[in-house]
Amino acid sequence: MDQRFASNQQLPSEKRTEELVKVFLNKIQSGLFDPLENHWIRPHDEVITVNNEALTVTG
């Protein structure tokens, strides 16, 4: 990973992520989160290109 983007922060847990998404979506439209089905994706690395340089980011 490009060290410019490195940090000691951990990604939020699935439960915390669900809480954050619920708050966010319900700000957009009340009740928007409730009918959704959650299909979780485990953290994984993706390679992106920025200024013709390949960078790895965790998603």
N, CA, C and O atoms as CSV, one atom per row, in Angstrom:
chain,resi,resn,atom,element,x,y,z
A,1,MET,N,N,0.842,-1.176,0.000
A,1,MET,CA,C,0.000,0.000,0.000
A,1,MET,C,C,0.888,1.241,0.000
A,1,MET,O,O,1.961,1.253,0.604
A,2,ASP,N,N,0.433,2.266,-0.674
A,2,ASP,CA,C,1.137,3.538,-0.693
A,2,ASP,C,C,1.111,4.123,0.723
A,2,ASP,O,O,0.039,4.316,1.297
A,3,GLN,N,N,2.264,4.396,1.271
A,3,GLN,CA,C,2.363,4.858,2.654
A,3,GLN,C,C,1.711,6.226,2.884
A,3,GLN,O,O,1.441,6.597,4.026
A,4,ARG,N,N,1.459,6.971,1.815
A,4,ARG,CA,C,0.753,8.256,1.990
A,4,ARG,C,C,-0.650,8.039,2.532
A,4,ARG,O,O,-1.221,8.935,3.153
A,5,PHE,N,N,-1.210,6.857,2.303
A,5,PHE,CA,C,-2.581,6.566,2.723
A,5,PHE,C,C,-2.638,5.630,3.919
A,5,PHE,O,O,-3.721,5.218,4.333
A,6,ALA,N,N,-1.485,5.290,4.477
A,6,ALA,CA,C,-1.433,4.369,5.605
A,6,ALA,C,C,-1.894,5.068,6.883
A,6,ALA,O,O,-1.650,6.258,7.086
A,7,SER,N,N,-2.553,4.312,7.721
A,7,SER,CA,C,-2.946,4.806,9.041
A,7,SER,C,C,-3.090,3.604,9.963
A,7,SER,O,O,-3.101,2.458,9.516
A,8,ASN,N,N,-3.197,3.877,11.220
A,8,ASN,CA,C,-3.388,2.806,12.192
A,8,ASN,C,C,-4.862,2.534,12.449
A,8,ASN,O,O,-5.199,1.737,13.324
A,9,GLN,N,N,-5.738,3.180,11.703
A,9,GLN,CA,C,-7.163,3.009,11.917
A,9,GLN,C,C,-7.625,1.667,11.366
A,9,GLN,O,O,-7.160,1.213,10.321
A,10,GLN,N,N,-8.542,1.049,12.084
A,10,GLN,CA,C,-9.144,-0.198,11.649
A,10,GLN,C,C,-10.466,0.099,10.968
A,10,GLN,O,O,-11.134,1.079,11.297
A,11,LEU,N,N,-10.844,-0.749,10.016
A,11,LEU,CA,C,-12.170,-0.618,9.424
A,11,LEU,C,C,-13.205,-0.948,10.487
A,11,LEU,O,O,-12.933,-1.768,11.364
A,12,PRO,N,N,-14.389,-0.333,10.435
A,12,PRO,CA,C,-15.411,-0.635,11.438
A,12,PRO,C,C,-15.909,-2.075,11.300
A,12,PRO,O,O,-15.834,-2.674,10.227
A,13,SER,N,N,-16.413,-2.607,12.395
A,13,SER,CA,C,-16.974,-3.957,12.384
A,13,SER,C,C,-18.229,-3.985,11.518
A,13,SER,O,O,-18.759,-2.935,11.153
A,14,GLU,N,N,-18.704,-5.186,11.189
A,14,GLU,CA,C,-19.940,-5.294,10.403
A,14,GLU,C,C,-21.095,-4.620,11.124
A,14,GLU,O,O,-21.890,-3.915,10.502
A,15,LYS,N,N,-21.193,-4.832,12.440
A,15,LYS,CA,C,-22.290,-4.233,13.214
A,15,LYS,C,C,-22.212,-2.708,13.174
A,15,LYS,O,O,-23.221,-2.036,12.959
A,16,ARG,N,N,-21.019,-2.166,13.380
A,16,ARG,CA,C,-20.848,-0.707,13.362
A,16,ARG,C,C,-21.116,-0.151,11.967
A,16,ARG,O,O,-21.722,0.910,11.821
A,17,THR,N,N,-20.665,-0.870,10.947
A,17,THR,CA,C,-20.920,-0.439,9.571
A,17,THR,C,C,-22.411,-0.383,9.298
A,17,THR,O,O,-22.903,0.571,8.695
A,18,GLU,N,N,-23.129,-1.403,9.741
A,18,GLU,CA,C,-24.584,-1.427,9.547
A,18,GLU,C,C,-25.242,-0.233,10.241
A,18,GLU,O,O,-26.145,0.393,9.685
A,19,GLU,N,N,-24.787,0.079,11.455
A,19,GLU,CA,C,-25.332,1.236,12.178
A,19,GLU,C,C,-25.079,2.533,11.411
A,19,GLU,O,O,-25.975,3.368,11.283
A,20,LEU,N,N,-23.851,2.701,10.898
A,20,LEU,CA,C,-23.510,3.914,10.156
A,20,LEU,C,C,-24.322,4.044,8.873
A,20,LEU,O,O,-24.802,5.128,8.542
A,21,VAL,N,N,-24.474,2.931,8.149
A,21,VAL,CA,C,-25.237,2.949,6.909
A,21,VAL,C,C,-26.700,3.272,7.193
A,21,VAL,O,O,-27.323,4.038,6.457
A,22,LYS,N,N,-27.246,2.696,8.250
A,22,LYS,CA,C,-28.650,2.949,8.596
A,22,LYS,C,C,-28.877,4.434,8.875
A,22,LYS,O,O,-29.841,5.020,8.383
A,23,VAL,N,N,-27.992,5.038,9.664
A,23,VAL,CA,C,-28.114,6.464,9.962
A,23,VAL,C,C,-28.014,7.281,8.676
A,23,VAL,O,O,-28.815,8.188,8.447
A,24,PHE,N,N,-27.026,6.956,7.838
A,24,PHE,CA,C,-26.825,7.693,6.594
A,24,PHE,C,C,-28.045,7.593,5.680
A,24,PHE,O,O,-28.563,8.611,5.221
A,25,LEU,N,N,-28.505,6.368,5.415
A,25,LEU,CA,C,-29.633,6.192,4.490
A,25,LEU,C,C,-30.918,6.800,5.033
A,25,LEU,O,O,-31.714,7.347,4.269
A,26,ASN,N,N,-31.128,6.711,6.339
A,26,ASN,CA,C,-32.346,7.287,6.908
A,26,ASN,C,C,-32.312,8.814,6.916
A,26,ASN,O,O,-33.359,9.452,7.016
A,27,LYS,N,N,-31.109,9.411,6.812
A,27,LYS,CA,C,-31.026,10.862,6.625
A,27,LYS,C,C,-31.461,11.233,5.206
A,27,LYS,O,O,-32.054,12.289,4.986
A,28,ILE,N,N,-31.159,10.355,4.250
A,28,ILE,CA,C,-31.551,10.584,2.861
A,28,ILE,C,C,-33.066,10.479,2.730
A,28,ILE,O,O,-33.722,11.348,2.156
A,29,GLN,N,N,-33.605,9.383,3.282
A,29,GLN,CA,C,-35.058,9.152,3.233
A,29,GLN,C,C,-35.425,8.237,4.392
A,29,GLN,O,O,-34.874,7.144,4.516
A,30,SER,N,N,-36.331,8.665,5.223
A,30,SER,CA,C,-36.751,7.880,6.374
A,30,SER,C,C,-37.221,6.493,5.941
A,30,SER,O,O,-38.037,6.363,5.028
A,31,GLY,N,N,-36.700,5.455,6.603
A,31,GLY,CA,C,-37.095,4.084,6.312
A,31,GLY,C,C,-36.397,3.451,5.126
A,31,GLY,O,O,-36.689,2.305,4.786
A,32,LEU,N,N,-35.483,4.165,4.486
A,32,LEU,CA,C,-34.813,3.660,3.286
A,32,LEU,C,C,-33.981,2.409,3.582
A,32,LEU,O,O,-33.869,1.525,2.733
A,33,PHE,N,N,-33.406,2.334,4.767
A,33,PHE,CA,C,-32.545,1.206,5.116
A,33,PHE,C,C,-33.335,-0.074,5.378
A,33,PHE,O,O,-32.881,-1.163,5.025
A,34,ASP,N,N,-34.498,0.044,5.987
A,34,ASP,CA,C,-35.235,-1.114,6.504
A,34,ASP,C,C,-35.528,-2.223,5.490
A,34,ASP,O,O,-35.395,-3.392,5.852
A,35,PRO,N,N,-35.916,-1.934,4.252
A,35,PRO,CA,C,-36.236,-3.031,3.333
A,35,PRO,C,C,-35.020,-3.667,2.644
A,35,PRO,O,O,-35.169,-4.617,1.875
A,36,LEU,N,N,-33.830,-3.149,2.919
A,36,LEU,CA,C,-32.643,-3.651,2.230
A,36,LEU,C,C,-32.172,-4.978,2.802
A,36,LEU,O,O,-32.324,-5.244,3.995
A,37,GLU,N,N,-31.596,-5.811,1.937
A,37,GLU,CA,C,-30.911,-7.028,2.363
A,37,GLU,C,C,-29.420,-6.722,2.362
A,37,GLU,O,O,-28.901,-6.144,1.407
A,38,ASN,N,N,-28.744,-7.103,3.414
A,38,ASN,CA,C,-27.313,-6.836,3.518
A,38,ASN,C,C,-26.523,-8.020,2.998
A,38,ASN,O,O,-26.711,-9.152,3.443
A,39,HIS,N,N,-25.645,-7.751,2.059
A,39,HIS,CA,C,-24.738,-8.750,1.501
A,39,HIS,C,C,-23.329,-8.243,1.761
A,39,HIS,O,O,-22.796,-7.432,1.004
A,40,TRP,N,N,-22.735,-8.733,2.843
A,40,TRP,CA,C,-21.444,-8.213,3.277
A,40,TRP,C,C,-20.312,-8.752,2.419
A,40,TRP,O,O,-20.322,-9.906,1.991
A,41,ILE,N,N,-19.359,-7.906,2.186
A,41,ILE,CA,C,-18.144,-8.273,1.470
A,41,ILE,C,C,-16.991,-8.110,2.454
A,41,ILE,O,O,-16.846,-7.060,3.081
A,42,ARG,N,N,-16.188,-9.130,2.586
A,42,ARG,CA,C,-15.047,-9.051,3.496
A,42,ARG,C,C,-14.050,-8.014,2.977
A,42,ARG,O,O,-13.946,-7.802,1.769
A,43,PRO,N,N,-13.312,-7.363,3.894
A,43,PRO,CA,C,-12.293,-6.404,3.447
A,43,PRO,C,C,-11.333,-7.065,2.453
A,43,PRO,O,O,-10.941,-8.222,2.612
A,44,HIS,N,N,-10.978,-6.315,1.452
A,44,HIS,CA,C,-10.093,-6.829,0.412
A,44,HIS,C,C,-9.349,-5.661,-0.228
A,44,HIS,O,O,-9.777,-4.510,-0.143
A,45,ASP,N,N,-8.242,-5.977,-0.861
A,45,ASP,CA,C,-7.454,-4.944,-1.524
A,45,ASP,C,C,-7.878,-4.795,-2.979
A,45,ASP,O,O,-8.222,-5.770,-3.647
A,46,GLU,N,N,-7.845,-3.579,-3.443
A,46,GLU,CA,C,-8.106,-3.249,-4.848
A,46,GLU,C,C,-6.937,-2.411,-5.351
A,46,GLU,O,O,-6.401,-1.580,-4.617
A,47,VAL,N,N,-6.551,-2.623,-6.570
A,47,VAL,CA,C,-5.492,-1.821,-7.174
A,47,VAL,C,C,-6.151,-0.778,-8.068
A,47,VAL,O,O,-6.944,-1.106,-8.950
A,48,ILE,N,N,-5.808,0.485,-7.823
A,48,ILE,CA,C,-6.315,1.581,-8.647
A,48,ILE,C,C,-5.123,2.294,-9.265
A,48,ILE,O,O,-3.998,2.162,-8.782
A,49,THR,N,N,-5.360,3.038,-10.314
A,49,THR,CA,C,-4.291,3.788,-10.966
A,49,THR,C,C,-4.548,5.278,-10.781
A,49,THR,O,O,-5.621,5.784,-11.107
A,50,VAL,N,N,-3.548,5.965,-10.255
A,50,VAL,CA,C,-3.624,7.408,-10.041
A,50,VAL,C,C,-2.368,8.012,-10.652
A,50,VAL,O,O,-1.251,7.653,-10.280
A,51,ASN,N,N,-2.560,8.923,-11.585
A,51,ASN,CA,C,-1.415,9.556,-12.272
A,51,ASN,C,C,-0.460,8.499,-12.834
A,51,ASN,O,O,0.758,8.596,-12.687
A,52,ASN,N,N,-1.045,7.492,-13.478
A,52,ASN,CA,C,-0.269,6.396,-14.098
A,52,ASN,C,C,0.543,5.577,-13.088
A,52,ASN,O,O,1.506,4.909,-13.465
A,53,GLU,N,N,0.162,5.625,-11.819
A,53,GLU,CA,C,0.842,4.849,-10.785
A,53,GLU,C,C,-0.169,3.923,-10.122
A,53,GLU,O,O,-1.239,4.364,-9.702
A,54,ALA,N,N,0.172,2.633,-10.027
A,54,ALA,CA,C,-0.721,1.665,-9.397
A,54,ALA,C,C,-0.636,1.808,-7.884
A,54,ALA,O,O,0.451,1.795,-7.306
A,55,LEU,N,N,-1.813,1.947,-7.242
A,55,LEU,CA,C,-1.897,2.057,-5.789
A,55,LEU,C,C,-2.848,0.989,-5.273
A,55,LEU,O,O,-3.840,0.674,-5.931
A,56,THR,N,N,-2.560,0.432,-4.113
A,56,THR,CA,C,-3.436,-0.558,-3.500
A,56,THR,C,C,-4.210,0.103,-2.373
A,56,THR,O,O,-3.630,0.736,-1.491
A,57,VAL,N,N,-5.519,-0.050,-2.413
A,57,VAL,CA,C,-6.382,0.469,-1.345
A,57,VAL,C,C,-7.218,-0.685,-0.810
A,57,VAL,O,O,-7.534,-1.626,-1.538
A,58,THR,N,N,-7.567,-0.603,0.457
A,58,THR,CA,C,-8.404,-1.632,1.072
A,58,THR,C,C,-9.852,-1.209,0.993
A,58,THR,O,O,-10.203,-0.080,1.338
A,59,GLY,N,N,-10.684,-2.115,0.538
A,59,GLY,CA,C,-12.116,-1.833,0.412
A,59,GLY,C,C,-12.918,-2.826,1.188
A,59,GLY,O,O,-14.146,-2.751,1.203
